[in-house]
Amino acid sequence: MKTDIYRFERDQTDVDSISELASKIAVYNGLDRDQELKLNLLCEELIELLPNLLKYGNGRFWIENKEREYELHAVVEADELLSGESMESILSVSKTGRNVAAVGIMGRIRAAAEMMLARYAQSVGTSGAPAVGTGTVLYDKGQFADPIGYTNEWSLEKYRTEVTKGTEAWDELEKSIVANMADDVTVGIMGGRVEITVKKKF
């Protein structure tokens, strides 16, 4: 099953509409109250990321499932002509390779999405800034080339395997709602479209 697609305008999100999508698919598939609450919580965590990304374009959100496996999809498509302010913001991410406001797992997920958008902006000739290297402070773990779909991809599952126990990064994983509830979170880009997918099996 796939829910209706909710469309975000730039800088606008509606948590209530997203909760309705989660409730509808939960009821349709016979999820119990606890499972529905977990699905809603994952939706809320994902939606909290979007205001930071919607300044670069418009977005879409939907939920789909195959039996017990659920995927929450949030897609942001970069405007072909970003405003000067938006371009300055996105390129500041690419020049330093880090975002000081990116704290915790959700911050790292957002930073991965912003880095991908920044690299896309550079690749289409919107800036004379030098290309970004593959290794960055927030983006060096969890990323890989996807031979099937995306140009580049970041995965929470892969990130888990690369983080050392006892470190600050490990502590972030231990405290993260999403890291504890979701089976995986992926961030991928194709052209100017960044997609964040949260995967959960009930």
C-alpha positions as CSV (number, residue, x, y, z in Angstrom):
1,M,0.0,0.0,0.0
2,K,1.1,3.6,-0.7
3,T,-0.5,6.6,1.0
4,D,-1.5,9.8,-0.8
5,I,1.5,12.1,-1.4
6,Y,1.6,15.2,0.7
7,R,3.3,18.1,-1.0
8,F,5.3,20.7,0.9
9,E,5.6,24.2,-0.3
10,R,8.9,26.0,0.4
11,D,9.3,26.7,4.2
12,Q,5.9,25.1,5.1
13,T,5.2,21.9,6.9
14,D,2.0,20.5,8.3
15,V,2.6,17.8,11.0
16,D,-1.2,17.1,11.4
17,S,-1.5,16.1,7.8
18,I,1.4,13.8,8.1
19,S,-0.1,12.2,11.2
20,E,-3.3,11.6,9.2
21,L,-1.3,9.7,6.6
22,A,0.3,7.5,9.3
23,S,-3.0,6.8,11.0
24,K,-4.7,5.9,7.8
25,I,-2.1,3.3,6.7
26,A,-1.9,2.0,10.3
27,V,-5.7,1.4,10.4
28,Y,-5.8,0.0,6.9
29,N,-3.1,-2.6,7.8
30,G,-4.3,-3.4,11.3
31,L,-1.4,-2.1,13.2
32,D,-2.0,-2.0,17.0
33,R,-1.9,1.2,19.0
34,D,1.7,0.9,20.0
35,Q,2.8,0.3,16.4
36,E,0.8,3.2,15.2
37,L,2.4,5.5,17.8
38,K,5.9,4.4,16.7
39,L,5.0,5.0,13.1
40,N,3.7,8.5,14.0
41,L,6.8,9.2,16.1
42,L,9.1,8.3,13.2
43,C,7.1,10.6,10.9
44,E,7.4,13.5,13.4
45,E,11.2,13.0,13.6
46,L,11.5,13.0,9.8
47,I,9.3,16.0,9.3
48,E,11.4,18.0,11.8
49,L,14.3,17.8,9.3
50,L,12.3,19.3,6.5
51,P,12.2,23.0,7.3
52,N,16.0,23.2,7.0
53,L,15.9,21.5,3.6
54,L,12.7,23.1,2.1
55,K,14.5,26.5,1.9
56,Y,16.3,24.9,-1.2
57,G,13.1,23.8,-2.9
58,N,9.7,22.0,-2.5
59,G,9.1,18.6,-1.1
60,R,6.9,15.5,-1.0
61,F,6.1,13.0,1.7
62,W,4.4,9.6,1.6
63,I,4.4,6.2,3.4
64,E,4.3,2.8,1.8
65,N,4.5,-0.8,3.0
66,K,4.9,-4.3,1.7
67,E,3.3,-6.5,4.4
68,R,5.1,-5.7,7.6
69,E,7.9,-3.6,6.1
70,Y,7.2,0.2,6.1
71,E,9.0,3.0,4.5
72,L,8.6,6.7,5.2
73,H,9.7,8.9,2.2
74,A,10.6,12.6,2.2
75,V,11.8,14.1,-1.0
76,V,13.2,17.6,-1.6
77,E,13.7,18.8,-5.1
78,A,16.1,21.7,-5.4
79,D,15.0,24.7,-7.3
80,E,16.8,25.1,-10.6
81,L,17.6,28.7,-9.7
82,L,18.3,29.0,-6.0
83,S,18.1,32.5,-4.5
84,G,21.4,34.2,-3.6
85,E,20.7,33.6,0.1
86,S,19.9,30.0,-0.3
87,M,23.0,29.4,-2.5
88,E,25.2,31.1,0.0
89,S,23.8,29.0,2.8
90,I,24.2,25.7,0.9
91,L,27.7,26.5,-0.3
92,S,28.8,27.4,3.2
93,V,28.1,23.8,4.1
94,S,30.1,22.5,1.2
95,K,33.2,24.8,1.8
96,T,33.7,23.7,5.4
97,G,32.5,20.1,5.1
98,R,30.5,20.4,8.3
99,N,27.5,22.1,9.8
100,V,28.1,23.2,13.4
101,A,24.3,23.1,14.1
102,A,24.2,19.4,13.2
103,V,23.9,17.7,16.5
104,G,22.8,14.1,17.1
105,I,21.8,11.5,14.5
106,M,19.0,13.6,13.0
107,G,21.5,16.5,12.6
108,R,23.9,14.1,10.8
109,I,21.1,13.0,8.5
110,R,20.3,16.6,7.7
111,A,23.9,17.4,7.1
112,A,24.2,14.5,4.7
113,A,21.3,15.8,2.7
114,E,22.6,19.3,2.7
115,M,26.1,18.1,1.5
116,M,24.5,16.2,-1.3
117,L,22.5,19.3,-2.4
118,A,25.7,21.4,-2.1
119,R,27.6,19.0,-4.4
120,Y,24.7,19.0,-6.8
121,A,24.7,22.8,-6.9
122,Q,28.4,22.8,-7.7
123,S,28.1,20.1,-10.3
124,V,25.6,22.1,-12.4
125,G,27.8,25.2,-12.4
126,T,26.0,27.4,-9.9
127,S,29.3,28.2,-8.1
128,G,32.9,28.6,-8.8
129,A,33.8,27.0,-5.5
130,P,36.1,24.1,-5.5
131,A,34.7,20.6,-5.5
132,V,34.1,19.0,-2.1
133,G,36.2,16.1,-1.1
134,T,34.6,12.8,-0.1
135,G,35.8,12.9,3.5
136,T,34.2,15.5,5.8
137,V,33.7,15.8,9.5
138,L,30.0,14.8,9.5
139,Y,29.9,12.9,6.2
140,D,32.8,10.5,6.3
141,K,31.0,7.6,7.9
142,G,27.9,5.9,6.5
143,Q,28.2,7.0,2.9
144,F,28.7,4.8,-0.2
145,A,28.1,4.8,-3.9
146,D,24.9,3.2,-4.9
147,P,25.4,1.3,-8.2
148,I,21.6,0.8,-8.7
149,G,19.9,4.1,-8.1
150,Y,21.3,7.2,-6.3
151,T,24.5,9.0,-7.3
152,N,25.6,8.9,-3.7
153,E,24.0,7.5,-0.5
154,W,24.3,7.7,3.2
155,S,22.9,4.9,5.5
156,L,22.3,4.8,9.2
157,E,22.8,1.1,9.2
158,K,26.2,1.5,7.6
159,Y,27.0,4.3,9.9
160,R,26.3,2.1,12.9
161,T,28.9,-0.4,11.7
162,E,31.6,2.3,11.4
163,V,31.1,4.0,14.7
164,T,33.3,3.0,17.6
165,K,31.8,2.1,21.0
166,G,32.5,4.6,23.8
167,T,32.8,7.6,21.4
168,E,30.6,10.6,21.3
169,A,29.1,9.4,18.0
170,W,28.2,6.1,19.7
171,D,26.6,8.0,22.5
172,E,24.5,9.9,19.9
173,L,23.3,6.5,18.5
174,E,22.4,5.3,22.0
175,K,20.3,8.4,22.7
176,S,18.6,8.8,19.3
177,I,14.9,8.0,19.0
178,V,15.3,7.2,15.3
179,A,18.4,5.1,15.7
180,N,16.7,3.0,18.4
181,M,13.3,2.7,16.5
182,A,14.1,2.6,12.8
183,D,15.7,-0.4,11.1
184,D,17.6,2.0,8.7
185,V,17.5,5.5,7.4
186,T,19.0,6.3,4.0
187,V,19.7,9.6,2.3
188,G,20.3,9.5,-1.4
189,I,20.5,12.0,-4.3
190,M,19.7,11.7,-8.0
191,G,20.1,14.9,-9.9
192,G,18.7,17.7,-7.8
193,R,16.4,15.4,-5.8
194,V,17.3,14.3,-2.3
195,E,15.3,11.5,-0.7
196,I,15.3,10.5,2.9
197,T,13.8,7.1,3.7
198,V,13.1,5.7,7.1
199,K,12.6,1.9,7.2
200,K,10.7,0.1,9.9
201,K,9.5,-3.5,10.1
202,F,6.7,-4.3,12.5
